[in-house]
């Protein structure tokens, strides 16, 4: 019984999107892919409204995992449906590029 629970727990962790390796992001490509992001998160990565998060200088892995969590439904909240809609047509590479773009903003 313990072995089965342990095995199931390990399998869940291994296949969780938050633990999958982030593709190497390209900030210059990410900049091209951010027009819809800028409306809420600002053209400089500083959100114009206090209820939207600032993305400037955040760690790329954190941003990537956050966007993946919106897509897979594990991140919820008042804006989760809107974020999922914004992200649904992006590839993993697109998301990594966007994450790298905001991470490199200083």
DSSP file (Angstrom, degrees, kcal/mol; ACC not computed):
  #  RESIDUE AA STRUCTURE BP1 BP2  ACC     N-H-->O    O-->H-N    N-H-->O    O-->H-N    TCO  KAPPA ALPHA  PHI   PSI    X-CA   Y-CA   Z-CA
    1    1 A X     >        0   0    0      0, 0.0     4,-2.1     0, 0.0     5,-0.2   0.000 360.0 360.0 360.0 -47.8    0.0    0.0    0.0
    2    2 A X  H  >  +     0   0    0      1,-0.2     4,-2.7     2,-0.2     5,-0.2   0.901 360.0  53.3 -62.0 -40.4    2.7    2.5    0.9
    3    3 A X  H  > S+     0   0    0      1,-0.2     4,-2.8     2,-0.2    -1,-0.2   0.905 108.7  49.3 -62.1 -41.9    4.7    1.6   -2.2
    4    4 A X  H  > S+     0   0    0      2,-0.2     4,-2.4     1,-0.2    -1,-0.2   0.903 112.3  47.4 -64.8 -41.6    1.6    2.3   -4.4
    5    5 A X  H  X S+     0   0    0     -4,-2.1     4,-2.2     2,-0.2    -2,-0.2   0.910 113.7  48.1 -65.5 -42.8    1.0    5.7   -2.7
    6    6 A X  H  X S+     0   0    0     -4,-2.7     4,-2.4     2,-0.2    -2,-0.2   0.928 112.6  48.3 -62.7 -45.7    4.7    6.6   -3.1
    7    7 A X  H  X S+     0   0    0     -4,-2.8     4,-2.5     1,-0.2    -2,-0.2   0.906 111.8  49.3 -62.9 -42.7    4.7    5.6   -6.7
    8    8 A X  H  X S+     0   0    0     -4,-2.4     4,-2.2     2,-0.2    -1,-0.2   0.892 111.0  50.5 -63.9 -39.6    1.6    7.5   -7.5
    9    9 A X  H  X S+     0   0    0     -4,-2.2     4,-2.1     2,-0.2    -2,-0.2   0.917 111.5  47.1 -65.1 -43.5    3.0   10.6   -5.7
   10   10 A X  H  X S+     0   0    0     -4,-2.4     4,-2.6     2,-0.2    -2,-0.2   0.920 111.7  50.9 -64.7 -43.8    6.2   10.5   -7.7
   11   11 A X  H  X S+     0   0    0     -4,-2.5     4,-1.9     1,-0.2    -2,-0.2   0.904 109.1  51.4 -61.3 -41.5    4.4   10.0  -11.0
   12   12 A X  H  X S+     0   0    0     -4,-2.2     4,-0.5     1,-0.2    -1,-0.2   0.921 112.1  46.4 -61.3 -44.4    2.1   13.0  -10.2
   13   13 A X  H >< S+     0   0    0     -4,-2.1     3,-0.8     1,-0.2    -2,-0.2   0.905 111.2  51.4 -65.2 -41.6    5.2   15.1   -9.5
   14   14 A X  H 3< S+     0   0    0     -4,-2.6    -1,-0.2     1,-0.2    -2,-0.2   0.847 115.2  41.2 -65.8 -33.9    7.0   14.0  -12.6
   15   15 A X  H 3< S+     0   0    0     -4,-1.9    -1,-0.2    -5,-0.2     2,-0.2   0.387  86.2 116.8 -97.6   4.4    4.1   14.7  -14.9
   16   16 A X    X<  -     0   0    0     -3,-0.8     3,-1.6    -4,-0.5     4,-0.5  -0.538  67.4-135.2 -70.7 134.9    3.2   18.0  -13.3
   17   17 A X  G >  S+     0   0    0      1,-0.3     3,-0.8    -2,-0.2    -1,-0.1   0.784 102.0  65.6 -63.6 -25.8    3.6   20.9  -15.7
   18   18 A X  G 3  S+     0   0    0      1,-0.2    -1,-0.3    50,-0.1    47,-0.1   0.688 103.8  45.8 -71.9 -15.3    5.2   23.0  -13.0
   19   19 A X  G <  S+     0   0    0     -3,-1.6    -1,-0.2    -6,-0.2    -2,-0.2   0.472  86.2 110.4-103.7  -3.1    8.2   20.6  -12.9
   20   20 A X  S <  S-     0   0    0     -3,-0.8     2,-0.1    -4,-0.5    -5,-0.0  -0.445  80.9 -97.6 -72.3 145.9    8.7   20.3  -16.7
   21   21 A X        -     0   0    0     -2,-0.1     2,-0.4     1,-0.1    -1,-0.1  -0.378  34.6-124.4 -66.2 135.9   11.8   21.9  -18.0
   22   22 A X        -     0   0    0     -2,-0.1    -1,-0.1    -3,-0.1     3,-0.1  -0.655  25.8-119.1 -78.6 130.4   11.4   25.3  -19.4
   23   23 A X        -     0   0    0     -2,-0.4     2,-0.4    69,-0.2    -1,-0.1  -0.328  43.3 -86.6 -61.8 154.3   12.6   25.7  -23.0
   24   24 A X        -     0   0    0      1,-0.1     2,-0.2    76,-0.0    -1,-0.1  -0.509  52.4-138.6 -65.1 121.7   15.4   28.2  -23.4
   25   25 A X        -     0   0    0     -2,-0.4     2,-0.6    71,-0.2    72,-0.2  -0.518   7.8-147.0 -86.2 152.1   13.7   31.5  -23.9
   26   26 A X     >  -     0   0    0     67,-0.3     4,-2.5    -2,-0.2     3,-0.5  -0.951   4.2-161.0-119.3 107.8   14.7   34.2  -26.4
   27   27 A X  H  > S+     0   0    0     -2,-0.6     4,-2.3     1,-0.2     5,-0.2   0.851  90.3  55.9 -59.6 -37.8   14.0   37.7  -25.0
   28   28 A X  H  > S+     0   0    0      1,-0.2     4,-0.9     2,-0.2    -1,-0.2   0.878 112.1  43.0 -65.8 -35.4   14.1   39.3  -28.5
   29   29 A X  H  > S+     0   0    0     -3,-0.5     4,-1.1     2,-0.2     3,-0.2   0.865 110.4  57.5 -72.9 -36.9   11.4   36.9  -29.7
   30   30 A X  H  < S+     0   0    0     -4,-2.5     3,-0.4    67,-0.4     4,-0.2   0.876 100.0  57.6 -60.3 -38.6    9.5   37.4  -26.5
   31   31 A X  H >< S+     0   0    0     -4,-2.3     3,-1.1     1,-0.2    -1,-0.2   0.892 105.4  50.5 -59.6 -39.5    9.3   41.1  -27.1
   32   32 A X  H 3< S+     0   0    0     -4,-0.9     3,-0.5     1,-0.2    -1,-0.2   0.786 109.5  52.4 -67.0 -27.9    7.6   40.5  -30.4
   33   33 A X  T 3< S+     0   0    0     -4,-1.1    -1,-0.2    -3,-0.4     3,-0.2   0.290  90.9  79.2 -94.9   9.1    5.0   38.2  -28.7
   34   34 A X    X>  +     0   0    0     -3,-1.1     4,-1.9    -4,-0.2     3,-0.5   0.287  47.6 111.9-105.3  12.0    3.9   40.5  -25.9
   35   35 A X  H 3> S+     0   0    0     -3,-0.5     4,-0.6     1,-0.3    -1,-0.2   0.904  87.0  42.6 -54.2 -43.0    1.3   42.9  -27.5
   36   36 A X  H 3> S+     0   0    0     -3,-0.2     4,-0.5     1,-0.2     3,-0.3   0.787 110.9  57.4 -74.5 -23.7   -1.6   41.5  -25.6
   37   37 A X  H X> S+     0   0    0     -3,-0.5     4,-2.8     1,-0.2     3,-0.7   0.861  96.9  63.7 -68.6 -35.8    0.5   41.3  -22.4
   38   38 A X  H 3X S+     0   0    0     -4,-1.9     4,-1.5     1,-0.2    -1,-0.2   0.768  87.8  68.4 -65.2 -27.8    1.2   45.0  -22.4
   39   39 A X  H 3< S+     0   0    0     -4,-0.6    -1,-0.2    -3,-0.3     9,-0.2   0.917 119.2  18.6 -59.1 -43.5   -2.4   46.1  -22.0
   40   40 A X  H << S+     0   0    0     -3,-0.7     9,-0.5    -4,-0.5     8,-0.4   0.784 133.1  41.2 -97.1 -32.3   -2.5   44.8  -18.4
   41   41 A X  H  < S-     0   0    0     -4,-2.8    14,-0.4     6,-0.2    15,-0.2   0.373 109.2-113.6-103.4   4.4    1.1   44.5  -17.5
   42   42 A X    ><  -     0   0    0     -4,-1.5     3,-1.3    -5,-0.3    -1,-0.1   0.324  22.5 -92.2  81.2 150.3    2.4   47.7  -19.0
   43   43 A X  T 3  S+     0   0    0      1,-0.3    -1,-0.1     3,-0.1    -5,-0.1   0.704 129.3  43.1 -69.6 -19.1    4.8   48.3  -21.9
   44   44 A X  T 3  S-     0   0    0      2,-0.3    -1,-0.3    -6,-0.1    -2,-0.1   0.215 124.0-100.1-109.1  12.6    7.7   48.4  -19.5
   45   45 A X  S <  S+     0   0    0     -3,-1.3    10,-2.1     1,-0.2    11,-1.9   0.477  92.4 114.5  82.7   1.9    6.6   45.4  -17.4
   46   46 A X        -     0   0    0      8,-0.2    -2,-0.3     9,-0.2    -1,-0.2  -0.934  69.1-126.5-107.3 116.5    5.0   47.7  -14.7
   47   47 A X        -     0   0    0     -2,-0.6    -6,-0.2     5,-0.2     7,-0.1  -0.329   3.7-142.7 -65.3 137.7    1.3   47.3  -14.5
   48   48 A X  S    S+     0   0    0     -8,-0.4     2,-0.4    -9,-0.2    -1,-0.1   0.662  87.5  56.1 -74.8 -14.8   -0.8   50.5  -14.8
   49   49 A X  S >  S-     0   0    0     -9,-0.5     3,-1.5     1,-0.1    -2,-0.1  -0.933  80.7-133.8-119.0 142.6   -3.3   49.1  -12.2
   50   50 A X  T 3  S+     0   0    0     -2,-0.4     4,-0.1     1,-0.3    -1,-0.1   0.697 103.3  62.1 -68.7 -17.1   -2.4   47.9   -8.7
   51   51 A X  T 3  S+     0   0    0      2,-0.1     2,-0.4    -3,-0.0    -1,-0.3   0.446  93.5  74.1 -89.1   1.5   -4.5   44.8   -9.1
   52   52 A X  S <  S-     0   0    0     -3,-1.5    -5,-0.2   -12,-0.1     2,-0.1  -0.913  89.0-113.3-109.8 141.0   -2.4   43.5  -12.0
   53   53 A X        -     0   0    0     -2,-0.4     2,-0.3    -7,-0.1    -4,-0.1  -0.417  20.5-121.5 -76.0 147.6    1.1   42.1  -11.3
   54   54 A X        -     0   0    0      1,-0.1    -8,-0.2    -8,-0.1   -12,-0.1  -0.684  22.9-172.9 -78.9 137.9    4.3   43.7  -12.4
   55   55 A X    >   +     0   0    0    -10,-2.1     3,-2.0   -14,-0.4    -9,-0.2   0.621  43.0 118.7-106.6 -19.1    6.3   41.3  -14.6
   56   56 A X  T 3  S-     0   0    0    -11,-1.9    47,-0.2     1,-0.3    46,-0.1  -0.263  89.0  -1.6 -55.5 123.9    9.5   43.4  -15.0
   57   57 A X  T 3  S+     0   0    0     45,-2.6    -1,-0.3     1,-0.2    46,-0.2   0.460  91.0 143.1  77.3   1.0   12.5   41.5  -13.5
   58   58 A X    <   -     0   0    0     -3,-2.0    -1,-0.2    44,-0.2     2,-0.1  -0.373  64.2 -88.8 -67.9 155.2   10.6   38.5  -12.3
   59   59 A X     >  -     0   0    0      1,-0.1     4,-2.2    45,-0.1     5,-0.2  -0.437  31.0-131.9 -65.9 136.9   12.5   35.2  -12.7
   60   60 A X  H  > S+     0   0    0      1,-0.2     4,-2.9     2,-0.2     5,-0.2   0.894 105.9  52.7 -58.5 -42.9   11.9   33.5  -16.1
   61   61 A X  H  > S+     0   0    0      1,-0.2     4,-2.8     2,-0.2    -1,-0.2   0.892 108.5  50.8 -62.5 -39.7   11.1   30.1  -14.5
   62   62 A X  H  > S+     0   0    0      2,-0.2     4,-2.3     1,-0.2    -1,-0.2   0.941 113.2  44.8 -62.6 -47.4    8.5   31.7  -12.2
   63   63 A X  H  X S+     0   0    0     -4,-2.2     4,-2.5     2,-0.2    -2,-0.2   0.921 114.3  49.2 -63.6 -44.0    6.8   33.5  -15.1
   64   64 A X  H  X S+     0   0    0     -4,-2.9     4,-2.4     1,-0.2    -2,-0.2   0.944 113.3  45.9 -59.8 -50.1    6.9   30.4  -17.3
   65   65 A X  H  X S+     0   0    0     -4,-2.8     4,-2.2     1,-0.2    -1,-0.2   0.860 111.4  53.3 -64.1 -35.4    5.5   28.1  -14.6
   66   66 A X  H  X S+     0   0    0     -4,-2.3     4,-1.9    -5,-0.2    -1,-0.2   0.931 110.3  46.3 -64.4 -45.3    2.8   30.7  -13.8
   67   67 A X  H  X S+     0   0    0     -4,-2.5     4,-1.9     1,-0.2    -2,-0.2   0.898 112.6  50.1 -65.4 -39.1    1.6   30.9  -17.4
   68   68 A X  H  X S+     0   0    0     -4,-2.4     4,-2.5     1,-0.2     6,-0.2   0.884 108.0  54.4 -64.6 -37.1    1.7   27.1  -17.6
   69   69 A X  H  X>S+     0   0    0     -4,-2.2     6,-1.9     1,-0.2     5,-1.0   0.862 106.5  51.0 -66.6 -35.6   -0.4   26.8  -14.4
   70   70 A X  H ><5S+     0   0    0     -4,-1.9     3,-0.6     4,-0.2    -1,-0.2   0.925 111.5  49.2 -63.6 -42.4   -3.0   29.2  -15.9
   71   71 A X  H 3<5S+     0   0    0     -4,-1.9    -2,-0.2     1,-0.2    -1,-0.2   0.897 113.9  42.9 -65.3 -41.3   -3.2   26.9  -19.0
   72   72 A X  H 3<5S-     0   0    0     -4,-2.5    -1,-0.2    -5,-0.1    -2,-0.2   0.477 111.9-117.1 -88.2   0.7   -3.5   23.7  -17.1
   73   73 A X  T <<5S+     0   0    0     -4,-0.7    -3,-0.2    -3,-0.6    -4,-0.1   0.485  84.4 115.0  84.2   2.1   -6.0   25.1  -14.6
   74   74 A X      < +     0   0    0     -5,-1.0     2,-0.6    -6,-0.2    -4,-0.2   0.671  68.2  64.3 -81.3 -13.9   -3.9   24.7  -11.5
   75   75 A X  S    S+     0   0    0     -6,-1.9     2,-0.3    -7,-0.1    -2,-0.2  -0.946  73.1 172.9-107.9 120.5   -3.7   28.4  -11.0
   76   76 A X        +     0   0    0     -2,-0.6     2,-0.3     4,-0.0     3,-0.1  -0.725  13.9 110.6-123.0 170.2   -7.1   30.0  -10.4
   77   77 A X  S >  S-     0   0    0     -2,-0.3     3,-1.1     1,-0.1     4,-0.4  -0.897  77.9 -53.4 149.3-175.9   -8.4   33.3   -9.4
   78   78 A X  T 3  S+     0   0    0     -2,-0.3     4,-0.2     1,-0.3     3,-0.2   0.795 134.0  36.9 -63.4 -29.6  -10.4   36.2  -10.7
   79   79 A X  T 3> S+     0   0    0      1,-0.1     4,-2.6     2,-0.1    -1,-0.3   0.370  87.1 100.2-103.4   4.3   -8.2   36.7  -13.8
   80   80 A X  H <> S+     0   0    0     -3,-1.1     4,-2.6     1,-0.2     5,-0.2   0.874  81.5  49.9 -63.9 -38.8   -7.5   33.0  -14.5
   81   81 A X  H  > S+     0   0    0     -4,-0.4     4,-2.1     2,-0.2    -1,-0.2   0.912 113.1  47.0 -65.6 -41.0  -10.1   32.6  -17.3
   82   82 A X  H  > S+     0   0    0     -4,-0.2     4,-2.0     2,-0.2    -2,-0.2   0.917 113.2  48.7 -66.3 -42.7   -8.8   35.7  -19.0
   83   83 A X  H  X S+     0   0    0     -4,-2.6     4,-2.0     2,-0.2    -2,-0.2   0.917 110.2  51.2 -63.8 -43.0   -5.2   34.6  -18.7
   84   84 A X  H  X S+     0   0    0     -4,-2.6     4,-1.7     1,-0.2    -1,-0.2   0.910 109.8  50.3 -60.8 -41.7   -6.0   31.1  -20.0
   85   85 A X  H  < S+     0   0    0     -4,-2.1     4,-0.3     1,-0.2    -1,-0.2   0.885 111.3  48.7 -63.8 -38.7   -7.7   32.7  -23.0
   86   86 A X  H  < S+     0   0    0     -4,-2.0     3,-0.3     1,-0.2    -1,-0.2   0.834 119.1  38.7 -68.9 -32.3   -4.7   34.9  -23.7
   87   87 A X  H >< S+     0   0    0     -4,-2.0     3,-2.2     1,-0.2    -2,-0.2   0.640  88.4  91.6 -93.9 -16.7   -2.2   32.0  -23.5
   88   88 A X  T 3< S+     0   0    0     -4,-1.7    -1,-0.2     1,-0.3    -2,-0.1   0.731  88.7  46.6 -60.8 -25.7   -4.1   29.2  -25.2
   89   89 A X  T 3  S+     0   0    0     -4,-0.3     2,-0.3    -3,-0.3    -1,-0.3   0.353  93.4  98.6 -97.7   7.0   -2.7   29.8  -28.6
   90   90 A X    <   -     0   0    0     -3,-2.2     2,-0.1     1,-0.0    -3,-0.0  -0.719  67.9-132.2 -95.0 144.3    0.9   30.2  -27.5
   91   91 A X     >  -     0   0    0     -2,-0.3     4,-2.2     1,-0.1     5,-0.2  -0.365  30.9-103.7 -81.7 169.4    3.4   27.3  -27.7
   92   92 A X  H  > S+     0   0    0      1,-0.2     4,-2.3     2,-0.2   -69,-0.2   0.879 125.8  52.8 -60.3 -36.4    5.7   26.4  -24.9
   93   93 A X  H  > S+     0   0    0      2,-0.2     4,-2.6     1,-0.2   -67,-0.3   0.911 106.4  51.7 -66.4 -41.9    8.5   28.2  -26.8
   94   94 A X  H  > S+     0   0    0      1,-0.2     4,-2.4     2,-0.2    -2,-0.2   0.927 111.2  48.0 -57.8 -45.1    6.4   31.3  -27.1
   95   95 A X  H  X S+     0   0    0     -4,-2.2     4,-2.5     1,-0.2    -2,-0.2   0.894 111.3  49.7 -64.8 -40.9    5.7   31.3  -23.3
   96   96 A X  H  X S+     0   0    0     -4,-2.3     4,-2.4     2,-0.2   -71,-0.2   0.897 110.8  50.7 -64.4 -39.7    9.4   30.7  -22.6
   97   97 A X  H  X S+     0   0    0     -4,-2.6     4,-2.2     2,-0.2   -67,-0.4   0.919 111.7  46.8 -64.2 -43.5   10.3   33.6  -24.9
   98   98 A X  H  X S+     0   0    0     -4,-2.4     4,-2.2     2,-0.2     5,-0.2   0.916 111.9  51.1 -64.0 -43.9    7.8   35.9  -23.1
   99   99 A X  H  X S+     0   0    0     -4,-2.5     4,-2.1     1,-0.2    -2,-0.2   0.911 111.4  47.7 -60.2 -42.9    9.1   34.8  -19.7
  100  100 A X  H  X S+     0   0    0     -4,-2.4     4,-2.0     2,-0.2    -1,-0.2   0.883 108.1  56.1 -67.0 -38.2   12.7   35.5  -20.7
  101  101 A X  H  X S+     0   0    0     -4,-2.2     4,-0.5     1,-0.2    -2,-0.2   0.950 112.5  40.2 -58.1 -51.2   11.7   38.9  -22.1
  102  102 A X  H >< S+     0   0    0     -4,-2.2   -45,-2.6     1,-0.2     3,-0.7   0.856 112.4  56.6 -69.1 -33.7   10.2   40.1  -18.8
  103  103 A X  H 3< S+     0   0    0     -4,-2.1    -1,-0.2     1,-0.2    -2,-0.2   0.859 105.0  52.2 -65.4 -34.4   12.9   38.5  -16.8
  104  104 A X  H 3< S+     0   0    0     -4,-2.0     2,-0.3    -5,-0.1    -1,-0.2   0.594  83.5 106.4 -81.2  -8.8   15.6   40.5  -18.6
  105  105 A X    <<        0   0    0     -3,-0.7   -48,-0.1    -4,-0.5   -61,-0.0  -0.543 360.0 360.0 -68.7 129.6   13.9   43.8  -18.0
  106  106 A X              0   0    0     -2,-0.3    -1,-0.2   -50,-0.1    -4,-0.0   0.368 360.0 360.0-122.8 360.0   15.8   45.7  -15.4
